[in-house]
Amino acid sequence: MTAKILMADAGRSRQGGANRKVVEVAVGVLLQADGRFLLTSRPPGKVYEGYWEFPGGKLERGENVEQALRRELKEEIGITIGAVHPWTVEMVDYPHALVRLNFCKVFEWTGELQMHEGQSFSWQSLPVRVQPVLPGTVPVLDWFAQEREFSGATHPAA
């Protein structure tokens, strides 16, 4: 069975063509006891600058998802995370890259949030108030809506 791939910006051409390599990404869904979750903005100078997403980053050679997530969250937002709970995987075909987003829930961390790459952060609940939301983030908001029996729009329309 072929996994469904979310197509972002479908009208734009794909860098690297149809047979490009999949980029593995570890994504942290940090959850507070009250159910709010952390979103961060894409840093200045990066693709989709200013779009809101869950924090994380690419796996480096030899890393597994948990190792990459621990490293990325320390480097990007200055926290040390506790247990990592693998949640779900989403394939997203962006014009610049084909990515496999490995979403993990994180309930415990230490340290104060520090945005090391010039990004912003916001603790959100449904419906999220920040915009624009990165296409790969939208399915997660939908999963939250299902888990929490939330009906209505999960985020502002673009």
Buried (B, 14 or more C-beta within 10 A) or exposed (E): EEEEEBBBEEEEEBEEEEEEEEBBBBBBBBBEEEEBBBBBBBBEEBEBEBBBBBBBBEBEEEBEBBBBBBBBBBEBBBBEBEEBEEBBEBBBBBBBBBBBBBBBBBBEBEEEBEBEBEBEBBEBBBEBEBEBBBBBBBBBBBBBBEEEEBEEEBBEEE
